[in-house]
Amino acid sequence: MRLGIDIGSRYTKVAYPDGDGFVLKKFDTMRFYREFGRNVGGDFLIYWDKLGISKKIDIVATGYGRERAKLNGALEIPEIQAHSSGAMYLSGKDTFTLTDIGGQDVKVVRVEDGVVVDFYTSDRCAASTGRFLENMAQVLNISLEELSRYKENPVKINSTCAVFAETELLDKISRGISIERLAAGVNYAAVRKFAAMMRRFPLDEVIITGGVSKNKAVVELLSEVLGIPLNILPNAMFAGAIGCVSYKKR
């Protein structure tokens, strides 16, 4: 049996086959490090019994933390390959532009006939990522679920840097601008960044994965700004882990 593990900056996702589908598990990454393994000689040894897994397994790992954790006995693959493989498996398509919006970065990948031909990542800065949206929701004192409700009449947020955007929000709050408009502005600021990245690539078929795909306002705004329908995959947050399971070396 093969198990896929995607160690992100915010969450660690695990996937392994079960009949015709997958068992999918999500953990806070810090909790995963603390409770589900230990460092042995520089490798992270996972307590599989705590994860409810007793069979002999092959591990394929990806994500922000795959090298830092150095999972004992794991085959490590790049995030681009893992997420593309997962998107192909979940969508049944082999030609598309994939946008994966994660906690720490955004990846846009062009896949043609099942092969990655180009990609772009925002890995130098966490602007407009899930972390940015989390931080802005905290400033507004609302949940991520509530943030995802607002897209109408957005106030303009000029910066997608968490530090500068927080200053902007506080200034606008002090001037009495409603939380609804501010939340819509945060979502729209993120969408502007996503759209600029995505326009570098063909938009004939666009697949969205990653945790931010659960933000309804972001998805609807992005579709409106680009003027195209978006394919939101089921279990989009687990695309990387599922891609580790379905990955085939070419």
QUIGI-V9831 format. One line per field, one symbol per residue. ss: DSSP state (H for helix, E for strand, L for the rest). psi: psi as a letter, one per 40 degrees, with the letter a starting at -180 (. if undefined). A space follows every 50 residues. Layout:
BEGIN
ss=???
psi=???
END
This chain:
BEGIN
ss=LEEEEEELLLEEEEEEEELLEEEEEEEEHHHHHHHLEEEELLEEEELHHH HLLLLLLEEEEELLLHHHHLELLLEELLHHHHHHHHHHHHHLLLLEEEEE ELLLLEEEEEEELLEEEEEEELLLLLLLLHHHHHHHHHHHLLLHHHHLLL LLLLLLLLLLLHHHHHHHHHHHHHLLLLHHHHHHHHHHHHHHHHHHHHLL LLLLLEEEELHHHHLHHHHHHHHHHHLLLLEELLLHHHHHHHHHHHLLLL
psi=ihhhhhgiddihhhhiigbeaihhihihddddddefaihhfeihhhgddd efheihihhhiaideddddghheihhiidddddddddddddeiehihhhh haddihhhhhhhfehheiihifeeieheaddddddddddefiiddddeeh eifhihhdiehdddddddddddddeehiddddddddddddddddddddee iifdhhhhiideeehdddddddddddfiiihhiifddedddddddehhh.
END
